[in-house]
Amino acid sequence: MEIKKKSTILFLGDCITGADRNLNDPEDLGHGYVARINDAIKSYRIKVVNRGVDGNRTIHLLEQYDDTILKVKPDVVSIYIGMNDVWHHYSKNIETTNEEFEHNLSTLLEKIKNDLDVPIIIIEPFIIDITPELTKMRGELWQKIDIIRRLARKYASEYITLDGSFASACIKHEPTFYSTDGVHPTDEGHKFIARRWLRNIIIED
């Protein structure tokens, strides 16, 4: 998809997007894929805003809607969400059913469409099978990914695949090259996500 120069791109998500950003500094981009994308496109005078928050699930993006999306008024919204909707089921016994997940995400996307009518980029969540526990989560993640893909066909201007892409990349590299725990990216994992995002984007002259 094409993005105009001088646009504002808002990145929403969990800790993978936030990447240890300073929550008290609205200009801080964190240390992950968002900062790498910014480095690659800053010469186009595009403003990048990161509002990823550690622990976010789909319900939290809805709760934060006024303070993030409406306050920023972006020209493009990039969303990476879904892993905690699965992860927290196993780590904290907080279940997000598929019905709840679809309701949360579809409501969010519909609100963005109605309030702003801007392009939406959806980034697919992933798991790298490092431990048997993570492999057990994969079935539930795939169900969430099916929902994300279905909604992306309706709402997204661009869809960035990651789950299968990381699986393919791990043929040449050890899985821990991209993530030491199968969920949170290493520096190389963040570079991989940034490259996948950037190769789908064209900056208009």
N, C-alpha and C positions, 0 to 999 in steps of 0.2 A: 504494500500500500504506500501511498505518497503522503508525506507530511510537509506542510509549508514551513519555510523559514520563519523564525521569530514566533513559532508556536510555543505553547506551554503543554508539556506532557506530564500527566499525573500518574505515578505508580502506586498502586494499592496492593496490599498483601499482608503476609505474616513476617516472621523473622528472616525468611529467605530473601524477601524484598527489603526489609528494614536493615538487615545486616549490621546490627550494632550501631545504628545511627543514634545521634543525640536527640532524644525526644523533646528537649527544651530548646533546640535550635531548628526552626522550620526550614532553614537553608541546608542543613546537613543531609547528605545523600547516603550515608553509611559507607560500608567497605565492600559491597558486593557487586552484583551485576548491574544495578542501577548506576552506580558511580562509573563503571566501565563504559556503559552506554553513553553517559554524559560526556566522558572524555572523547568519545568517538564522534560526537555530533555537536560539540559546543562551538565549533567554528561557524556553524550555521545560525548562531545566536538563538538557539532553542533553549527555553527554560525548562529544566527538569526538576520536578518536585517529587520527593519520596515521602509517602505516608504509610509505609509498611510498619506494622507493630507486632512485636513478639507475642505469640499466642493467639493471634487473630484467627477466627473461623468465619464462615460466611455470615453468620448472625452479627458478628462485630462490625463487618463492613456496612451493614445496614444501620447499625446503631451509631456509627461514626459519620454517616452520610452528610449531615449538615456541616460538620466541622472539617470535613475533608473535601468532598467533591463540590458542594455548593459554595464553600468559602474560596476555594482555589479557582473555580470556573475555568477548567482546562479546555484546551482545544482537542486533546487526545487523552483517553484514559487507558492505561495498561493494567490488567488485573492478573495477579498470580495468587490463587487461593484454592484451598481444598485439602491440603495435606493434614492440617490440624483437625479437620472434620473427621478424618480417619484416625490419626495418631492419638488424639485425646480419648478416643473410644477405648484404646488399649492401655494408655499410660495413666489416664485420670478417670476412667469409667464414665466419661461424658460422651454419650452417643448422639450423633447427628444422623437421623434416619435419612434414607434416600429422598423421601418425601419432603422432609424439612430442608435438606440440602437444595433440592430443586426449587422449592418455594423461596428460600433466601436468595439464591443466586438469580433466579428469574425476576424477582421483585427488584433487586438491585439494578439489573440490566435494563429493566423496563423504566425505572426511575431516571436513569442516566439518559435513556433515549428520549423520554418525554420532557425532562427538564433542560437538557443541554443539546441533544441531537448531535453528538460528536462521535467520531470514530472510536471504536473500542477494540483494543488488542487483548486477547485472552491467551495466557501462558499456561500450558498444561502442567499439573503437578506430577511428581515422579517419585518412585522408590527404586533404589539400587539394592539388589538382593545380597546383602552382606551377612545377615544373620537369619536363622530360621524364623525368628519372631517377625522380622520384616516381611519375609516371604508369606507368612500367614496374613499380613495386612493387605497383600497385593489384591486379593479377590475383592475386598471392599473398596480399595482405591480404584480398581477398574470399573466398578459400578458407578463411582463418582465421576470418573473420566467420561464414561458414556453419557452421563447427564450433561457434563460441561460441553462435550462435542455437539450434542443435540442443540443446546442453547446457543452455542457459538454459531451454528448454521443460521440461526435466526437473528442474532444480535451483533456478532463480531465482524469487523472489517478485516481482521487478520487473526489467525490461530497459530500459535507457536507450539509445535509438538516437542515434548521432552522425554516422556517415559520410554518410548521405543528408541529415541535418539540416544539416550544415555546407555540403554542396553546394547545398542550397536557399537557405541564408542568403547564400551568396556570389553569388547573383543580384543582391542589393541592395547588397552591399558588395564591395569588392575582396578577393580571397582573403587578401592580406597584412594585412587588418584583423583577421583571426582567427589567423593564424600567418605569421610571416615566412619560415619554412623549410618549411611544409607539414605539419609534424609537431608541433612544440612550440607550444602556444598563446601568444598575446599576452595582455595583461590582458583584452582584450575576448573572446578565445577562452575564457579561464578563466571569465569571467562567463557566457558562453553555456553552458558545460558545467554550471555551478552551477544555472542556471535550468532546464535540461533535467532535472536530477536533482530539484530541489525541486518541480517541477510534478507529479511522479509520487508525491509523498510527502504524507501527511496525519499530523499530530501529534495523537494522541488526547488528549482532555481528561481 
